[in-house]
């Protein structure tokens, strides 16, 4: 065998290896190829054995050729191994990616229920008018809820059919007025506060009544506070909440805790005052708000000198405010949690 034939054999082996490597797509296959060509009993070992058949002067040349052929195969193998490994990682990255944007429309962001929204709006408004926001408990004493508010023992609101009693001395508060009492008893004057929250009355459910509803109460106590201040405050707040075109109407009324007392109506939001079915053709939306000058007895019950100080108080149904503002004719809608209704606001 001469050098030329040996060279041909070597390049055939390289060609064969090259094809096999090109078509391999698994590391295991490549390892088999390595064994087949460069392994102990592989093709190269066989070629090396042929060296003894060459003339002595051709042996170094053939040695070089075999070495470089072997190197070439090894390079091809390494490159292919690298390629397969890279592909495997790429595939893995694609397959195992967590798509953090998936289901992006599944969870809708909601918003406050209309009542909480109205309550927050009222609180923000009064805060800008210089009022403190005060919280009170939903369960309070009969003393704070009635006695100290100057409610006579036989007042109908105190009846079991009107108020939920926990026992003889404790009630679910039937209005937010006990928060006035709690604030005045702290004795820090002057007072300018509002307090909003849940209230409870033993009412049958209908389109304007719910045994659980919401009120907001306001109280101002200082030297020289007058009815004019009360009217100014209410007029301003009504316009801010409902718009400038809203008019107010004041009617005399009676509350045990204020003297004189009044009730406030606002322009009917449906007909804008022209008269329609929902306002019984009066043009007014009724009884949105009650108020008056704090009864001197109430001030004295809380340890405030009624000769020196006067005050006004007002209370409103938050549910009614929300209903008037948004033209809702049934209070039950506010509590039904029907998404079709709630999503409109
Ligand atoms: N507490 C009264 C009610 O629930 C409302 C009110 C509050 C009236 C403060 C006057 C002053 O009807």
Boltz pocket constraint, residues with backbone or C-beta under 6 A from the ligand:
constraints:
  - pocket:
      binder: B
      contacts: [[A, 174], [A, 175], [A, 176], [A, 177], [A, 217], [A, 218], [A, 255], [A, 258], [A, 262], [A, 290], [A, 291], [A, 292], [A, 313], [A, 314], [A, 315], [A, 316]]
      max_distance: 6.0
